[in-house]
């Protein structure tokens, strides 16, 4: 890296969190100011600094120095001190006041501010109250600066200082000295890996107990991100020991202490000890208990034999239901909890319409919900009734991923007799727990979904486990109706689900374009999206979606997003860019929210478009609201020209485009291909290698998710 030394002349821009800054530097022995940008340093006006980084050329602002590391030298000369105080960095001091203070104290000004702030009242225009404001502000800046110096001295970016100071204030250095691993749990944006880097930089022992505890917490957090509710003890010990490069015995001893202190929970099943984080343990238990309670305590209705009412509805609506559909419609009146599952074209929508009609006729108040906004919109359009997301039904008020806050719960239940949830395969254990807690006593729950799709992104396989338990009534629709069967997408979805080769030679609705190289697949996807589909009249942003099995490698989500962004929304002088994590955002970009943010009211998988993009913040328009992301929050969104198949669940597009290449073999599974194909309404275009398509069809092994929901529902002994 190159080096640049000089004096900080002025701050051009600095975001609220202090982790992005643009400033002007006067290099030593020069007269021309230099623009400097950085995500990792936070200097003050008047400071002498030595920077390390590289020269970059910005399309709009020209040549700049992008600083990565900074060595600070406090201002010592009168001019430097006055420039620092006049910058506005210290509350209560402007340019005129800075001049008076420096004129009075000279080169000892900073010494007076730090050690003798009461003497500020000797300066004309400063009373006791103002002196106290200046003292507190200078103390905060001194603490922040000291924190930065400590971090940078130990090889850690000073850019984390603002986050740490925002959480702990004056106690920040004490926290770093006593237990830097607290940062992983308590500071937003600092996970275990960063906290461990800081701790190692500060000289912490790799075998320290606090490090092992933090490592166990991190490994168990990865459990939920991997879709599990729990992990076998042996697996958790092995993963943590590998992560920390620590002895297994030390990890096992730490684990026992955490279990003894109720930081983690365990269940014994078939001779295996399963470890739960506390929030998933309680959620899984409560879901099982609540399902059993609702199943047996539904408020009775006058129609104990509703078959005649079902027939009457069929005649009135001029529809003919299959036997399984009739059982499902009748079951809505008879069962406290009911599951309706089936693939595309099997009549789930008309069955739900029949359920709603009979329930309303009997005076039941119904609420319709789905896990995502897109799924809720589809449910509303299909049923002709209002539907909303589960989060809105429950009236989300904030909280965190592990502990969301909802207004609706046992004490303030939903105002409904029946809750119907579509796309229930997307429901993870936490969201299902929140929903069931809010169903009033005597209320009914109907879960509708395709159990053959991929499971939820979050922890658990709730719908699959409920069906597997054999304790909750389940109606499975298997008959593909003639009118739906005429669609090659539906026909091929069912062929794929049975492991058979899709028929892609009879209809333009379903294509497989064969290419021998992944690079050629990428080029064809760009041509297809930029030229062909637009020429056919499709709205590229709202009606077409590229899906990929993996995030990395050729034809992965990350590469395709960059390639498609460059082709569909290239940079120009009018379009200000904002840097994200390994990506750049521009106005007009299609983006996706990556995790639930209960405070902003935007959730994992929500799709929006960038309204404005600046160095300091990004504004995204979602269907229901505009959301502002500050500079330190942009890691919550990602480009969505292409998305993973997992993230597409609950959505429907006129056109789905999907690469199939051998480099993705570890993710090529039958249910993944089936899920992707069933997202399309009018057209599917698969591109790639025949061998990759064969791999996906042949691989019916679904990765097991560790959960005991089915066993709890069956009342099995987990002692």
C-alpha positions in Angstrom: 0.0 0.0 0.0 1.0 3.6 -0.6 1.6 6.1 2.2 0.4 9.7 2.5 1.2 12.1 5.4 -0.3 15.5 6.2 -2.7 17.5 8.2 -6.5 17.1 8.1 -7.8 20.4 6.7 -11.6 19.8 6.7 -14.3 17.2 6.9 -16.3 17.1 3.7 -18.8 14.4 4.8 -19.2 12.0 7.7 -22.2 9.7 8.3 -24.0 9.5 11.6 -22.2 6.3 12.7 -18.7 7.7 11.9 -17.8 4.7 9.7 -17.7 6.5 6.4 -15.8 9.8 5.9 -14.6 12.1 3.2 -12.1 14.7 4.2 -9.4 17.0 2.7 -5.8 16.5 3.6 -3.0 19.0 3.2 0.1 16.8 2.5 3.3 17.7 4.2 5.4 20.3 2.4 2.6 20.8 -0.2 0.0 23.5 -0.9 -2.7 21.5 -2.8 -5.4 19.7 -0.8 -6.1 16.0 -1.5 -9.4 14.3 -1.2 -9.4 11.2 1.1 -12.2 8.6 1.5 -12.3 5.8 4.1 -14.6 3.2 5.7 -12.1 2.4 8.5 -10.7 5.7 9.9 -12.2 8.7 11.6 -9.7 11.6 12.0 -10.3 15.1 13.4 -9.7 18.4 11.8 -6.2 19.7 12.6 -4.7 16.2 13.3 -1.5 15.2 11.7 -1.9 11.8 10.2 0.0 9.2 8.3 -2.2 7.2 6.0 -1.8 3.9 4.2 -4.0 3.0 1.2 -4.2 3.5 -2.5 -5.0 6.1 -5.1 -8.3 5.6 -6.9 -10.1 7.4 -9.7 -13.8 8.2 -9.0 -16.0 8.7 -12.1 -17.4 11.9 -10.7 -15.0 13.2 -8.1 -11.7 12.4 -9.8 -8.5 11.3 -8.1 -8.8 10.4 -4.4 -6.8 8.6 -1.8 -8.6 5.6 -0.3 -7.2 5.2 3.2 -7.2 1.9 5.0 -4.9 2.5 8.0 -4.2 5.7 9.8 -1.5 6.7 12.4 -2.6 9.8 14.3 -0.3 12.5 15.7 -2.3 15.0 17.8 -2.1 18.7 16.6 0.7 20.5 18.4 1.0 23.8 16.7 -1.3 26.7 17.4 -2.8 26.7 13.9 -3.5 23.0 13.9 -5.2 23.2 17.4 -7.3 26.2 16.3 -8.3 24.4 13.0 -9.4 21.3 15.1 -11.5 23.3 17.5 -13.0 25.4 14.7 -14.1 22.3 12.8 -17.3 21.9 14.9 -16.1 18.6 16.3 -16.5 19.9 19.8 -19.9 21.1 20.9 -20.0 24.7 22.0 -17.0 25.8 20.0 -17.2 27.6 16.6 -14.5 29.4 14.6 -14.7 32.6 16.7 -14.7 30.8 20.0 -11.8 28.6 18.9 -9.7 31.6 18.1 -10.4 33.1 21.5 -9.6 29.9 23.4 -6.3 29.3 21.5 -5.3 33.0 21.8 -5.8 32.6 25.6 -4.2 29.2 26.2 -1.8 28.9 23.2 -0.1 25.5 22.7 -1.4 24.3 26.1 -5.1 24.5 24.8 -5.6 20.7 24.5 -4.0 20.1 27.9 -6.4 22.6 29.5 -9.4 21.0 27.8 -8.4 17.6 29.0 -7.1 18.2 32.5 -8.3 21.7 33.6 -11.6 22.3 31.8 -12.9 24.5 34.7 -10.4 27.2 33.5 -12.4 27.6 30.3 -14.5 30.2 32.2 -11.5 32.5 32.1 -12.1 32.9 28.3 -14.5 35.7 27.4 -18.0 34.4 26.5 -17.7 31.0 28.3 -19.8 30.6 31.4 -20.1 27.6 33.7 -22.8 25.9 31.7 -21.0 26.3 28.3 -17.8 25.1 29.9 -19.5 21.9 31.0 -20.9 21.3 27.5 -17.4 21.8 26.0 -15.8 19.5 28.7 -18.2 16.7 28.0 -17.9 16.9 24.2 -14.1 17.0 24.4 -14.1 14.0 26.7 -16.2 12.0 24.3 -13.9 12.9 21.4 -10.9 12.0 23.5 -12.4 8.7 24.5 -13.3 7.9 20.9 -9.9 8.9 19.7 -8.2 6.8 22.3 -10.4 3.8 21.4 -9.4 4.2 17.7 -5.8 4.4 18.6 -6.0 1.2 20.8 -7.8 -0.7 18.0 -5.4 0.5 15.2 -2.3 0.0 17.4 -3.3 -3.7 17.6 -4.0 -4.1 13.9 -7.8 -3.6 14.1 -9.6 -1.1 11.9 -10.6 2.0 13.8 -13.8 2.0 11.8 -15.3 -0.3 14.5 -14.8 2.4 17.1 -18.0 4.3 16.4 -20.1 1.1 16.8 -18.3 0.1 20.0 -18.5 3.6 21.5 -22.2 3.9 20.5 -22.9 0.8 22.7 -20.6 1.4 25.7 -19.6 5.0 25.7 -16.9 5.9 28.2 -16.8 2.2 29.3 -15.6 1.0 25.8 -12.0 0.6 26.7 -12.9 -1.3 29.9 -15.1 -3.7 27.9 -12.2 -4.3 25.4 -9.8 -5.1 28.3 -12.2 -7.2 30.3 -14.0 -9.2 27.6 -14.0 -8.1 23.9 -16.1 -11.1 23.1 -19.1 -9.2 24.5 -19.1 -7.3 21.3 -20.3 -10.3 19.3 -23.5 -10.4 21.3 -24.1 -6.8 22.2 -22.9 -4.6 19.2 -24.9 -4.6 16.0 -22.6 -5.4 13.0 -19.8 -7.0 15.1 -20.0 -10.8 15.0 -17.8 -13.4 16.5 -15.1 -13.2 13.8 -14.6 -9.5 14.2 -14.7 -9.7 18.0 -12.2 -12.5 17.8 -9.9 -10.5 15.5 -10.1 -7.6 18.0 -9.4 -9.9 20.9 -6.4 -11.5 19.2 -5.1 -8.1 18.3 -5.3 -7.1 22.0 -3.3 -10.2 22.9 -6.1 -12.5 24.3 -5.2 -16.2 24.8 -6.7 -18.5 22.2 -7.7 -20.9 24.9 -9.4 -18.2 27.1 -12.7 -19.4 28.5 -14.5 -16.3 27.2 -13.3 -17.1 23.7 -14.6 -20.6 23.9 -18.0 -19.5 25.2 -18.2 -17.0 22.4 -17.2 -19.7 19.9 -19.9 -22.0 21.1 -22.5 -19.2 20.9 -21.3 -18.5 17.3 -21.5 -22.2 16.3 -24.9 -22.5 17.8 -26.0 -19.4 15.9 -24.8 -21.0 12.7 -27.2 -23.8 13.7 -30.2 -21.6 13.0 -28.7 -20.2 9.9 -28.3 -23.7 8.6 -32.0 -24.4 9.2 -31.5 -26.5 12.3 -33.3 -26.0 15.7 -30.6 -28.0 17.5 -27.4 -29.9 17.0 -26.0 -33.2 18.3 -23.5 -32.5 21.1 -20.7 -34.3 19.2 -21.3 -32.2 16.0 -21.4 -28.9 18.0 -18.1 -29.8 19.9 -16.4 -30.7 16.7 -17.5 -27.6 14.8 -16.5 -25.3 17.7 -13.1 -26.9 18.2 -12.5 -26.6 14.4 -13.6 -22.9 14.4 -11.4 -22.0 17.4 -8.6 -24.4 16.7 -9.1 -25.5 20.3 -9.0 -28.8 22.2 -12.3 -30.8 22.1 -12.1 -31.4 25.8 -12.0 -27.7 26.5 -15.0 -27.1 24.3 -16.9 -30.0 25.9 -16.2 -28.7 29.4 -17.3 -25.2 28.4 -20.5 -26.6 26.9 -21.4 -28.4 30.1 -21.0 -25.2 32.1 -23.3 -23.3 29.7 -25.9 -26.0 29.9 -25.6 -26.0 33.7 -26.2 -22.2 33.7 -29.2 -22.5 31.3 -27.5 -20.6 28.6 -28.1 -23.7 26.4 -30.7 -26.5 26.6 -30.6 -30.2 25.9 -32.8 -33.1 24.9 -31.9 -36.8 24.8 -33.3 -38.7 21.9 -32.3 -42.2 20.8 -29.1 -42.0 22.8 -28.1 -38.7 21.2 -27.7 -35.4 23.2 -29.2 -32.5 21.2 -28.1 -29.0 22.1 -30.5 -26.0 21.6 -30.1 -22.3 21.9 -32.6 -21.2 24.5 -34.9 -19.3 22.1 -35.3 -22.2 19.7 -35.8 -24.7 22.5 -38.7 -22.7 23.9 -40.1 -22.0 20.5 -40.2 -25.7 19.4 -41.8 -26.8 22.7 -44.5 -24.1 22.5 -45.3 -24.8 18.9 -45.9 -28.5 19.8 -48.0 -27.6 22.9 -50.0 -25.0 21.1 -50.8 -27.2 18.0 -52.1 -30.0 20.3 -54.2 -27.5 22.3 -55.8 -25.9 19.3 -56.4 -29.3 17.7 -58.5 -30.4 20.7 -60.1 -27.1 21.8 -61.7 -25.7 18.6 -65.0 -23.9 19.1 -67.8 -26.3 17.8 -70.1 -25.3 15.0 -73.6 -26.3 14.2 -72.6 -28.3 11.0 -71.3 -31.6 12.4 -71.8 -33.1 8.9 -70.9 -30.4 6.4 -70.9 -32.6 3.3 -74.2 -31.3 2.1 -73.0 -27.7 2.5 -69.9 -28.5 0.4 -72.1 -29.9 -2.4 -74.4 -26.9 -2.3 -71.4 -24.6 -2.7 -70.1 -26.6 -5.6 -73.5 -26.2 -7.4 -73.6 -22.5 -6.6 -70.1 -21.9 -7.9 -70.4 -24.3 -10.8 -67.3 -26.3 -9.8 -66.6 -30.0 -9.3 -64.2 -30.8 -6.5 -62.2 -34.0 -6.3 -62.8 -36.2 -3.2 -59.7 -34.9 -1.4 -60.8 -31.3 -2.0 -64.3 -32.0 -0.5 -62.7 -33.6 2.5 -60.5 -30.5 3.0 -63.4 -28.0 2.7 -65.4 -30.1 5.2 -62.3 -30.4 7.4 -62.2 -26.6 7.7 -65.4 -26.8 9.8 -64.5 -30.0 11.7 -60.9 -29.6 12.7 -59.1 -27.3 15.0 -55.9 -27.6 13.0 -55.8 -28.7 9.4 -53.0 -29.1 6.8 -53.7 -28.8 3.1 -50.8 -29.7 0.9 -50.3 -30.3 -2.8 -48.3 -29.4 -5.9 -49.1 -26.9 -8.7 -52.3 -27.5 -10.5 -53.9 -29.7 -7.8 -56.6 -27.2 -6.8 -55.3 -25.7 -3.6 -56.7 -22.3 -4.5 -60.3 -23.4 -5.3 -60.2 -25.5 -2.1 -59.3 -22.5 0.0 -62.1 -20.5 -1.7 -64.5 -23.3 -0.7 -63.2 -23.3 2.9 -63.6 -19.5 3.2 -67.2 -19.6 1.8 -68.4 -22.3 4.2 -66.6 -20.7 7.2 -68.1 -17.3 6.5 -71.5 -18.8 6.0 -71.3 -20.3 9.5 -70.3 -16.9 11.0 -66.6 -17.5 11.4 -64.3 -14.4 11.2 -61.4 -15.3 9.0 -57.9 -13.8 8.7 -55.6 -14.7 5.7 -51.9 -14.5 6.0 -48.6 -15.6 4.3 -44.9 -15.4 5.3 -44.0 -12.8 2.7 -45.6 -9.8 1.1 -45.5 -11.3 -2.3 -47.1 -14.5 -1.1 -49.8 -12.5 0.7 -50.6 -10.5 -2.5 -51.0 -13.8 -4.4 -53.3 -15.2 -1.7 -55.4 -12.1 -1.8 -55.7 -12.1 -5.6 -56.5 -15.8 -5.7 -59.1 -15.8 -2.9 -60.7 -12.5 -3.5 -60.2 -11.6 0.2 -57.8 -9.3 2.0 -54.6 -11.0 3.0 -51.4 -9.7 4.7 -48.1 -10.9 5.9 -47.8 -12.8 9.2 -45.7 -10.0 10.6 -48.5 -7.4 9.9 -51.2 -9.8 11.2 -49.2 -10.0 14.5 -48.5 -6.2 14.4 -44.7 -6.3 14.5 -43.2 -3.6 16.8 -39.5 -4.3 16.5 -37.1 -6.6 18.4 -34.3 -8.8 17.1 -34.1 -11.9 14.9 -34.1 -14.2 18.0 -36.6 -12.2 19.9 -39.1 -10.3 17.7 -41.7 -8.2 19.4 -45.4 -8.4 18.3 -48.5 -6.7 19.7 -50.5 -9.8 19.1 -49.9 -12.7 21.6 -51.7 -14.7 24.3 -52.7 -11.6 26.2 -53.8 -9.7 23.1 -54.9 -12.4 20.6 -55.9 -12.0 17.0 -59.5 -11.0 16.4 -60.4 -14.1 14.4 -62.0 -17.4 14.6 -60.0 -19.0 11.8 -56.5 -18.2 10.6 -55.6 -19.5 7.1 -51.9 -19.4 6.2 -50.7 -19.9 2.6 -47.1 -20.9 1.7 -46.8 -22.5 5.1 -43.7 -24.5 4.0 -41.9 -21.1 4.4 -42.8 -20.8 8.1 -39.8 -21.3 10.4 -40.2 -22.3 14.0 -39.9 -18.8 15.4 -42.6 -17.3 13.1 -44.9 -20.3 13.7 -44.5 -19.9 17.4 -45.4 -16.2 17.3 -48.5 -17.0 15.2 -49.8 -19.9 17.3 -49.4 -17.9 20.5 -51.7 -15.2 19.0 -54.5 -17.6 17.9 -57.4 -17.1 20.5 -58.6 -20.1 22.5 -61.2 -22.0 20.5 -59.7 -20.6 17.2 -58.8 -22.7 14.2 -55.7 -22.8 12.1 -55.5 -24.0 8.5 -51.9 -24.4 7.0 -51.7 -24.5 3.2 -48.5 -25.2 1.3 -46.5 -27.5 -0.9 -44.5 -29.7 1.4 -42.3 -30.9 -1.6 -40.7 -27.4 -1.9 -37.6 -26.4 -0.2 -38.0 -25.8 3.6 -38.0 -22.4 5.2 -34.9 -20.3 5.1 -35.0 -20.0 8.9 -34.7 -22.8 11.5 -37.0 -25.8 11.4 -39.0 -27.8 8.8 -42.3 -27.0 10.4 -44.8 -28.0 7.8 -42.9 -31.2 7.0 -42.5 -32.1 10.7 -46.3 -31.5 11.4 -47.1 -33.9 8.5 -44.5 -36.4 9.6 -45.9 -36.5 13.1 -49.2 -38.1 12.0 -51.0 -36.3 14.8 -52.5 -33.4 12.8 -55.2 -34.0 10.1 -53.5 -33.7 6.7 -55.2 -33.5 3.3 -52.8 -34.1 0.4 -54.1 -33.1 -3.1 -52.5 -35.2 -5.8 -54.9 -35.0 -8.8 -53.7 -32.6 -11.5 -56.7 -31.0 -13.1 -57.1 -31.1 -16.9 -57.1 -27.3 -17.4 -54.0 -26.9 -15.2 -52.4 -30.0 -16.8 -52.4 -28.3 -20.2 -49.5 -26.1 -18.9 -46.1 -27.6 -19.6 -44.8 -25.9 -16.5 -47.2 -27.8 -14.3 -46.7 -31.0 -16.2 -42.9 -30.7 -15.9 -43.0 -29.7 -12.3 -44.7 -33.0 -11.4 -42.3 -34.9 -13.7 -39.4 -33.3 -11.9 -40.9 -34.1 -8.5 -41.0 -37.8 -9.5 -37.4 -37.7 -10.8 -38.4 -37.8 -14.5 -36.9 -35.7 -17.2 -39.0 -32.7 -18.0 -40.4 -32.4 -21.6 -38.8 -29.3 -23.0 -39.3 -30.0 -26.8 -43.0 -29.5 -27.2 -43.8 -26.0 -25.9 -42.1 -22.6 -25.8 -43.4 -22.4 -22.2 -40.6 -24.7 -21.0 -37.2 -24.5 -22.5 -33.8 -26.1 -21.9 -31.0 -24.4 -23.8 -27.9 -26.5 -23.7 -24.4 -25.0 -23.3 -21.1 -26.7 -22.5 -19.5 -23.8 -20.7 -20.7 -21.8 -17.7 -19.3 -18.6 -19.3 -21.5 -19.1 -22.3 -24.5 -19.6 -20.0 -23.8 -16.3 -18.3 -23.6 -14.5 -21.7 -26.9 -16.1 -22.8 -28.6 -15.1 -19.6 -27.6 -11.4 -20.2 -28.7 -11.6 -23.8 -32.0 -13.2 -22.8 -32.8 -10.5 -20.1 -31.4 -7.5 -21.9 -32.8 -8.2 -25.4 -35.1 -11.3 -25.9 -37.5 -11.1 -23.0 -38.0 -7.3 -23.3 -38.7 -7.8 -27.0 -41.4 -10.3 -26.1 -43.1 -7.7 -23.9 -42.0 -8.8 -20.4 -41.3 -6.2 -17.7 -37.8 -7.3 -16.8 -37.8 -5.9 -13.2 -41.2 -7.1 -12.1 -42.1 -10.1 -14.2 -38.8 -11.9 -14.8 -36.5 -13.5 -12.2 -33.2 -15.1 -12.6 -32.6 -17.9 -10.0 -29.4 -19.7 -9.2 -28.6 -22.7 -7.1 -25.5 -21.2 -5.5 -24.1 -17.9 -4.5 -20.5 -18.2 -5.7 -18.7 -19.5 -8.8 -19.7 -19.0 -12.4 -23.4 -18.6 -12.8 -23.7 -18.0 -9.1 -26.0 -15.3 -7.6 -23.1 -12.9 -6.9 -21.5 -13.0 -10.4 -24.8 -12.9 -12.2 -26.0 -9.9 -10.2 -22.8 -8.0 -11.1 -23.0 -9.0 -14.8 -26.8 -8.2 -15.0 -26.4 -4.9 -13.2 -23.6 -3.9 -15.6 -25.8 -4.8 -18.6 -29.2 -3.4 -17.3 -28.2 -0.5 -15.1 -24.7 0.6 -16.0 -22.9 3.5 -14.2 -23.3 7.0 -15.5 -22.5 10.6 -14.4 -26.0 11.1 -13.1 -26.2 7.9 -11.1 -24.4 8.2 -7.7 -23.0 4.9 -6.4 -23.0 3.6 -2.9 -20.7 0.8 -1.8 -22.1 -2.3 -0.2 -20.4 -5.6 0.7 -18.7 -6.7 -2.5 -21.2 -4.8 -4.5 -22.2 -1.4 -5.7 -25.7 0.1 -5.5 -27.2 2.6 -8.0 -30.5 4.3 -8.4 -33.0 1.9 -10.1 -31.2 -1.3 -8.9 -33.4 -4.2 -7.9 -32.5 -5.2 -4.3 -33.6 -7.7 -1.6 -33.7 -7.5 2.2 -31.5 -10.2 3.6 -32.8 -10.5 7.1 -35.7 -9.6 9.2 -35.5 -6.0 10.4 -38.5 -5.6 12.8 -37.6 -1.9 13.5 -37.7 -0.9 9.9 -40.7 -3.2 9.1 -38.9 -4.9 6.2 -38.3 -8.7 6.2 -36.1 -11.4 4.8 -36.8 -11.8 1.0 -38.7 -8.5 0.5 -37.9 -7.0 -2.9 -37.6 -3.3 -3.6 -35.9 -0.7 -5.9 -33.4 1.9 -5.0 -34.9 5.4 -5.1 -31.7 7.3 -4.1 -28.1 6.2 -3.6 -25.6 8.4 -1.8 -22.3 7.7 -0.1 -24.0 8.1 3.3 -27.3 6.3 2.8 -29.6 4.5 0.4 -33.4 4.8 0.1 -35.3 1.7 -1.1 -38.9 1.6 -2.2 -40.7 -1.5 -1.2 -44.4 -2.3 -2.1 -45.7 -1.1 1.3 -43.1 1.6 2.4 -39.8 3.4 1.7 -36.9 2.3 3.9 -33.8 4.3 4.6 -30.5 2.5 5.1 -27.6 4.3 6.7 -24.1 3.6 5.6 -23.5 0.9 8.2 -26.8 -0.8 7.3 -26.3 -1.5 3.7 -25.1 -5.0 4.4 -28.8 -5.8 5.0 -29.6 -5.6 1.3 -28.2 -7.2 -1.8 -28.7 -6.9 -5.6 -31.7 -9.0 -6.7 -31.4 -9.2 -10.5 -30.6 -12.8 -9.6 -31.5 -14.5 -6.3 -31.1 -18.0 -4.8 -33.9 -20.4 -5.2 -34.3 -20.4 -1.5 -35.0 -16.7 -1.5 -37.6 -17.0 -4.2 -40.0 -19.1 -2.1 -43.5 -17.7 -1.9 -43.0 -15.7 -5.0 -44.5 -16.1 -8.5 -43.1 -14.6 -11.7 -44.3 -14.7 -15.3 -40.8 -15.9 -16.3 -38.1 -17.8 -14.4 -34.6 -18.1 -15.9 -32.2 -20.6 -14.2 -28.6 -21.8 -14.9 -27.8 -25.5 -14.4 -24.0 -26.1 -14.5 -21.9 -28.8 -13.0 -20.0 -26.4 -10.8 -23.1 -26.2 -8.7 -23.3 -30.0 -8.2 -23.3 -29.8 -4.4 -26.6 -27.8 -4.5 -28.3 -29.5 -7.4 -31.2 -31.3 -5.8 -34.6 -32.4 -7.0 -36.6 -30.2 -4.6 -34.5 -27.2 -5.5 -35.2 -27.6 -9.2 -38.9 -28.3 -8.4 -39.2 -25.1 -6.3 -37.6 -23.0 -9.0 -39.8 -24.3 -11.8 -43.0 -23.8 -9.7 -42.2 -20.1 -9.3 -43.1 -19.5 -13.0 -46.5 -18.8 -14.4 -45.9 -18.5 -18.1 -42.3 -19.4 -19.0 -39.3 -21.4 -17.7 -35.9 -21.1 -19.4 -33.2 -23.5 -18.1 -29.7 -23.0 -19.4 -26.7 -25.2 -19.1 -25.4 -28.8 -19.2 -27.5 -31.9 -19.5 -25.3 -33.6 -16.9 -26.2 -30.9 -14.4 -30.0 -31.4 -15.1 -29.5 -35.1 -14.7 -27.8 -34.6 -11.3 -30.6 -32.4 -10.0 -33.2 -35.0 -11.0 -31.3 -37.9 -9.6 -30.5 -36.3 -6.2 -33.6 -36.8 -4.0 -31.5 -36.6 -0.8 -32.7 -33.7 1.2 -30.4 -32.4 3.9 -31.7 -33.4 7.3 -32.6 -30.6 9.6 -32.2 -31.3 13.3 -35.6 -30.8 15.0 -37.8 -32.7 17.5 -41.1 -31.0 16.6 -42.6 -34.2 15.2 -41.5 -36.2 18.2 -42.9 -33.6 20.6 -46.2 -33.7 18.7 -46.3 -37.5 19.1 -45.6 -37.2 22.8 -42.4 -39.3 22.6 -40.2 -39.6 25.6 -37.3 -37.1 25.2 -35.8 -37.7 28.7 
